Amino acid sequence: MKITKKEVEYVARLARLALSGAEKEKMTAQLDSILQYMDTLNKLDTKKVEPTSHVLPLKNVWREDVTKLSYAREEILANAPEQAEGFYKVKKVIE
């Protein structure tokens, strides 16, 4: 598949990228090279290859859900620059 300069300009516009003429030429060549490589991969016979989501066999490793004591609120709030009613006090960010 041959990629055109017009397609590169379209993708750049979607990505909100301002590309110079030289950058457009470079991106056209690079994207075309990537697509040519992908085309060679499409020619491989993969009929006997099982679909996989990972190269290595993975399994979930779950830990036991155990409750444990936490730090005291006073100890946690000791580092707070400001506090109010037992909570961190922060500047308002939404008007």
N, C-alpha and C positions, 0 to 999 in steps of 0.2 A: 504494500500500500504506500503510495507516495503522498506525503503531506505537502500542502501548498502554503505559500506565504499568507494567503487570505485566511486559512484556517488558524495559523499561528496568531494572526492579528485578532481573530475572533476570540481565541482562548485567552490571549493577553487582556483583551477588553473585559472578559468575564472575571478574570483575576484582578482586575483593576491595576494592571501593570502598564507603565509607559515605556515602551521599548523603542530604541533608536533603530534606524535602518540596518545598521551593522548587527545589532542584537537580534533583530527579526531574522536576518539571514542565518546567523549562528544557531538560533533556536530551531529554525526550519530544518537545517542540516542535522542537528542533534536529535530532534524528535523523529525525523525520517529514519535515522540510524537505529533508534530504539524500536520503531515499528517494523523495520526490516528484520531485526533480531527476533522479535516476537513472531514474525511470520515464519522464520526457520524453526522456532519451537513448535508452531502449529503443525509442522510437517512430521513431527515425531509420532510413532505408533504408541499410543497409550491405552490401547484396548485392554491389556492385561494388568494394568496398574490400578490398584485399589485407590479410591478417593481417600485423602487424608486431610486432616486439619492441621496436623503437626508432623514434623519429620520424626520426632522421637515419641515413643509411647508415653503418654502422660495420664496421670490419674489425680483426682483431687485429694489433697492432704488436708483433712479437717482435724482441728484440735478439739479436745473436749471443752464444752462450754461450761466453764466453772466461774462462779461468782467469787470475787475477792474484794477485800477492803480497798478503798480509794484513799487519796489524801484528804485531809480535813479542808473544808472550804476556806478557813482562815489562813491555812498554809499556802493554798493556791493563790488567794487574793493578796498575799503579802508582797508579791512582785508586781501587782497592778499599779500603774501610775495614778489612776483614779478608780474609785469604786463607789457604788451606790446601791443600797439595799441588798448587799450580798452578791452583787454582780460586777463585772468589769464595766466601767463607764467609758464609752467611746464617743467620738465626735459624730454628729449627725451627718450622714452622707446623702440622704434623700430629702429633697425639699418638699 
